């Protein structure tokens, strides 16, 4: 009996991983939201957010997870963007160090600005956990549009992220 339960658990786990890998989120359409939030960490995220902001798809953008030493003008130069855009419309979030603190920082920022719709920009493999954390922290009054940056993740990266996602869900379920 125990071996059947273990086999069933392993089967469900493996099928869950397969679904996780096969249905990675995609880039969203270019509809307008109140705000854009970009989580730092992988190539293409900040550029995607900046492109959308320049096209007028949101009023303001938060880049969450920026190192304390980085200045807006440095980011403008690095990304080849007008520094005026950084002065008027972009906030640098320096409080977060991981996905959970990204969500906390973002929720405070959304509340402070009274935004109701937000486009979340992160990599496709990171989106399920990032969106889960943000939806928990931001509350039911905030609509989150998932805008995933396509990537070519390796097995190990996907496997690690799937386990982080499952562990975070389990932690919430048991109240940790």
N, C-alpha and C positions, 0 to 999 in steps of 0.2 A: 504494500500500500504506500509506504513512504517513497519507494523508488518511482512510483507513478506520479505522486505529487511533485517530486523533484523534476521528473521528466516534463510534466505539464508546465511547471514554473519556467524551466529552461526553454521550452517551446514558445511560450508567451513572450519571454524576454527576447528571443531571437527574432520572432515575428515583429515585435515592437521596434527592434533595431532596423529591420528591413524597411518597415514603413517610415521610420525616421529618415532614413537615407533616401528613399524613393520620393518622398514628398517634401523635400527641402523647399522652403518658401522662395518665391520669385520676386523680382522687382515689381513695385506697385505702378499703377497708372500715374499720370501726372496731375491728378485732381488737387485742388487747393485745400490746405489745412491751416489752422491757426499758427502752428509752429512745426519746426523740424528739430529732431534730436538725433545727433550723430554720436555713436559710441566709438571711441578711439580703439585702435588695436590692429587693424588690418588695412591693406591697401584698398583704395577706391572709396572708402566710406566718406571721408571729408570732402573729396571732390564731388561725389554724388550729392551731398547736402548742399554744397556751394552752388552747383549747377541749378538745383531746384530753387534755391533762394534767389539767384539771379534771374530766373524765369518768372519770379513772382508767385511761386506755389505756396509761399508762407510769408508771414510778416517778420518772423524772428527765428533764430536758430541757436540751439545750445550744442556745444561740442563738449561732451561729458568724458572726463578721464584725462584731461590735459595736464601735463607736468607743470608743477608750480613755477618753473623757470621760464616757460614759454610765454612770450608776449604776443599780443594780437598782430603787431606789425611783422614779426618773424613768420607767423603762419601765413600772412598775406603774401610775403615775398616767396616763401616756400611753395605756395600753391599757385603763384602767378596771378593773384587777384588784387583788386583795388583795395587799399587799406581803408578807404571810406566805408566799404561794405562791412568790415570788421568793427569799425567804430559805431556804426548806426544800428546794426541788425544782428550781431553775433555775440553771444556770451560764452565765455570759456569756463567750463566747470572743472574745478581743481580739487574737489573733495573726494572723488571716487577713486577706488583702487581695484574694484572688481564689478561683476555684473550686478550684484545685489546693491552695492553702494551707488552704481550708476542709476539704478531705478529710484533709490531714495533721493538722490540729488535732482534727478529729473522731475520727480513728483513735486518736490518743493518749488522748483522753478516754474512748473506748469501752474501750480496754485498761486504763486506770487504774481504771475502775469494773467491769471484768470483765463487760461486757454482751455478750450473744450475739445479740440481735435489736434492730434499730433501725428506726424509721420516719423516713425522710428526707422533709422537707417543703421544697419549693421550687416555683417556677412551672413549668407544663407544658413550656414551650419550653426551660427550663434543665435539666430532669430528666435527659435522656439523658447529658449530659456530667457533671453532678454525680454521678449514680449510678455512672457509669464510673470517675470519679476515686476515689470513696469505696470502691468494691469493690476497686480496685487497692491502696489504702492500708490498708484494714481487714483484708484477707486473707480466706481461704475460710471461716474459722470464724465469720464474722459474717453473719447473714441480714439483708438490707436490704429493707424494705417501702417501695416508692416511693409517696409521697402527693403528687400534683401539684395545685397550685392552678390552676384553669382561668383562662385569660386570653384576651385578644383581640389577639394580637401582629400587628404589621404585617409586610409582606413583607420589608422590610429587616432587621428584628430576627430573623426566622426564618432568613433567608439568612445573616446574620452568625453566628448560633449554629450553624447547620449546618456552616459552614466551620470554626469553632472546634473543633467536635466532630471533624470529619474530620482536621484538622491535629493535634489531640491524639492521635488514634488512630494516625496516620501516624508521629508522633514516637515513640510507644511502640514501634511496629513496627520502627523502625530503631534503637531504643535511645537516643534522645535524652531 
